[in-house]
Amino acid sequence: MSRSSRSLKVHQNYIPQVKSAVKEMGYARQQDLAEALGICLSTLSSYLNGKPVDYQIFVDISEHLEVDWKEISGCGFSVYVERPDIESLCYQEILQPGSLIRIKAPNFMGKTSLMAWIRDRAREHNYRTAYLNLHSAGKTDFTSPNYFLRWFCINVSHSMELPNRITDYWDEEMYSSKVNSTDYFQEYLLAQANTPLVLCLDGVERVFPCLEVAPTFFELLRSWHELARTNPIWERLRLVVAHSKEVYITLNINKSPFNVGLPIELPDFTSQQVKELAQRHGLNWTCEQVQRLMDMVRGGCPYLVEQAILNLKNNSIMV
């Protein structure tokens, strides 16, 4: 399958973010970035203004700017195939007060899609939901715990479609950023309604190398999970965190969110799930055809399998 046969563009909601990333990476002119990437200025201009560019060039620019190309392009799975045992566990867990789900899997395995499925199930119970991909944070947002947690609280507010009221609850002179963040959630975000809030945090591995921020942030998540035992309002918070890498930072075992809650690891699709995915795309394949496709992509990685299916279908190629 040739990835370069496809093009992608920055979603209009993310155009300010990618333009800001250029400055944050130290490029005074777009021409300087184009030269560093070895591409023409017109191609970079198309990328920064939400116009289609070649798939691989899009990925290369995004990675150079340290932004999540899947997030900013809105690229995801067009069809969702369940792994029934996993969805059942997640469904039962989000119904529990103060629950925490930890999803770990390499890129392209369906973490973001599973989180979307969880939010859909939560909304069926009239739960509130919020989603935040931590790769959307800029380099300067990781300057200090205070700066990062302000960014975090503001963006959760935006995801919940609530006004930013950070100035009403943030007192840097009297309290730490952890206390201010906790107050913001307890007295504002969680207090907005009596219904639970399912907060999905994607791309958590983005925080791992930021040693100035990581311990404070992860200790905060653990403390919120623990608060549900003693404070009824914190029972409303249901955390879902997803990461693509092993947790390689050192955290106090009693303050880490990575040794509590429900751990979920996403396996490759089985041949039956690949067959179901093909059927959902209108292809009635035999078991032999399914196996040949899985051999082509060297396994059952959900994203690669679907892209191969779409490529074969769109070009009328038989497996």
N, C-alpha and C positions, 0 to 999 in steps of 0.2 A: 504493500500500500504506500502510495506516495503522498506524504503530508503536504508537499509543496503545491499540490493541485488545488488546495483550498486557500481561501483568504479569510482574514479576520479583521475586525475593526474595534476600536475602543468604544464602549457604550458611552452615550452622551453624559451619563451621570458621573463617569470617571475621568472625563477630559480634564477637569481642574486638577485632579490628583496626579495624572501623568505629567502635566505641564509643571506642576510643583516639584515633582521628582527630579526633573531635569536640573533645576536650580539646586536642590538638596544634594545632588551628586557632584556639584561643583562646576557645572558647565555654564559659563557666562553667555554663550551663544549656542543656538541650535546647530550651527555649522560645525562647532567643535565636537559635539556629540556625534554628528553624522560621520565626521572623519574618524573618530575613535571606533565607530562600528563598521566602517568601511562601506557605507551606503550613501546614496545621493541625498541631498537635502530635501528634494521633493518627496521622497519616500518617507523620510522622518516627519516632514510636515503633514503628510497624509495620516500617519499614525497618530500624531499629537492632536489632530483635528477630527478624529473619529471617522476617517475614510478607510476603505478596505486596503490592506496590504497583504503581501504573500504570507502564508501561514508561518513558515520558519523564520522569516524576518520579524514578524510580529512577536514570536516567542523570544527571539534573540534580544530585541529592543527591550521587551518587558523584563527579562532576566537581568539585563545590564542596569536597568533602572530600579531593580529590586522590588518590582510590583508583581502581583500574581496575575499571569496572563489569562487564566481561566476566569478569575473573578472579574477583571476589567472588561472582558469580552462577552461575559454572560454565557460562556461556552459550558455546556453541561450535557448530561444524558437526555435524549429526547424521549426515551422510554424507560420506565423504571421496572426492573425485574426484582421481585422480592427474594430474599434469603429467609424463608419463613421462621426458622429457629431464632435468628438474630432479631428480626422485627418484633417477634412475640416478646422477647426479653426486654427490648427497649420500650415497647408499649406498656408492659406491666410496670416498668421502673418509673416512667414519668408520671404515673398515677400516685407514686409514693411521696409523701411530704418530705421536702428537703433532699430529694434524690440527686445523684450525680452519676452520669454516664460518661465513660472514657472510651473513645473510639480511636484505635490505632491501626493504621494501614499505610502502605506506600502510596505515592501519588497515583491518581487515575483508578483507584480501586472502589470509589463510590462513597467516600465519607460525606462529601457535601450533599449528595443525593439522599443518603440515609438521614442526614439532619433535616432535609426538606420534608422527608416522609414523616419524621417524628413531629415536626411542627404542624403538618397537616392533621395528624392524629390528635395533637393537643388542641387544635382549634375546633375539632369535632366535639370536644368537651367544654368549649367556650373558654379555654385557657388563653391567656395572653402569650404572645411569642415575640422573641427578638433574635436577630442573627447578626453576628459580627465576625468578619474575617480579619484576623490580626495582621495579615499581609497588606491590608489597606492602610496601615499606619505608616507614616513617613519616617525617614531616618531621624529627624529632629524630635519626633514624638517619644523616642527612647532616651532622651537626654537625661532624665531623672525619673524616679518613681512618681514624684508629684506631677510632672508634666505628662507622663504616660497615663496615670490614673485619671487625670482630668480629661484627656483625650478619650479614654475608655468610657467614662461615665457619660460624656457628651454624645458619643456615637451610639451607645445603647439607647439613650433618650431618642435620638433620631430614628433608630430602627423601630422603636415603639410608637413613633409619630407623636412624641410629646415635646413640648418646648424645652429648650435648654435652660435649666434653672441652677446651673452650677454655682453662680455667684451667691445664691441664697443659702447654700449649704457648705461652702468651702471657706475655711478659716485657717490659713497657713500659719498665722502667728500663734494660735493656741493649740492646734491639733496636727497630727501627722496626716499624710495623704491616705493612709489606710483607714484612719478614723473618719476622715472627711468622706471617703468613698462609701464606707459603711453607712454613714448618716444619709448620704444621698440616696442610696438604695432603700434603706429602711423607712425614711421619712417622706420620700418622694415617689420613687419608681414602684416599690412594692405596695405602698399605701394608696395608690391610685384606685385600686379595686380589691375586693376580697378574693378574686380568682387567682389561681396560680400563674406564675410567669415562667415559661420555658425559655431559658437563655442559652442559645447555641453559639459556641465560640469555636470558629474554624481556624485552621492554620496556626495553632498554638505554638508549633515549633519555631515560629518567627521570633518568639520571645527568648528561646533557650540561650542564644549567644549573647544576649544583652544582660551581662552580669550585674549591671547597676540596677536593673529593673526586675529581672526574673524572680529572685527570692521574695521580694515584697509582693509581687503580683500573685505568685502561686500560693504563698502563705495566706494571702487575703481570700483566695478562692476556697482554700481548706477551712478557714475560719468561718466563712459564710455557710458552708456545708455543716459545720459543727453547731452553728447558732440555731439550726432548726430543732435541735434537741431541747433547747431551753426557752426559745422565743417563738411563739406561734406565728408571728408575721414572717419569719424566715422559712417556715414550712412552705410558704408560697413559692419560693425559688427552687426551680428544678434546673440544674446545670447539665449541659452536654458539651464536652470538650473533645476536639478532634486534633490529632497530630500525625505527621507522616514519618517522624523519626523517633528513635529511642530517646528517652529522657536521660540526657547525659550530664545534666547539671547536678550538683550536690545540694540536696535539700534535707533539712531535719525531718526524720521519718514521721514525727508527730505533727509536722506542719506542711506536709506535701499532699496535694490533691491526687497524686498518681498512685496511691496505695489504698484508696478508699473508693466506695461506690461500685458500680458495675463495669467491669472491663469488657470491651468488645473488640475483637480483631476480625477484619474482613478478609475472607479467603477468596481465591479465584472463583469465577463462575464454574459450576459443573457443566458437563455436556448437556444435561437436561435444561439448565438455565440458559445456555447458549441457544439451544433449539427454541426455547420459548421466546427469547429475544428476537431471533430470526422470524418467528411466526408473527410477532407483534409488528414487524416491519413488512409483513406480507409475503414472507418467503417460507414455503413449506418444504423444509429440508429433511433429508434422510439422516440417520445417525452417522453414516459414512461422510456425508457432506459437512456435518457439524464437526466431525473429528478432523477433516482436512483443514477447515478454517482455523481450528484451535492449533493445529500444527503450524499454520502460516504465522500466527501471532505468538507462537511459543507459549501457549497456556490459555488461561481464561481471564486475563485482565479485562474487567468490564469495559473500560474506555476503548482499549485497542480492539476488542471484539466488536463493539458497536461501530467504530469507525471503519473497520474492515467490511462489516455487513453493508454499511451505507455506500462505501466505495464500490463494492461488487454490484449492489442493487442499482445504483445510479448509472453505472457503466454497462449494465446488462451482461455481467460476466458470471459464468457458471463456476461453482466450486468443483 
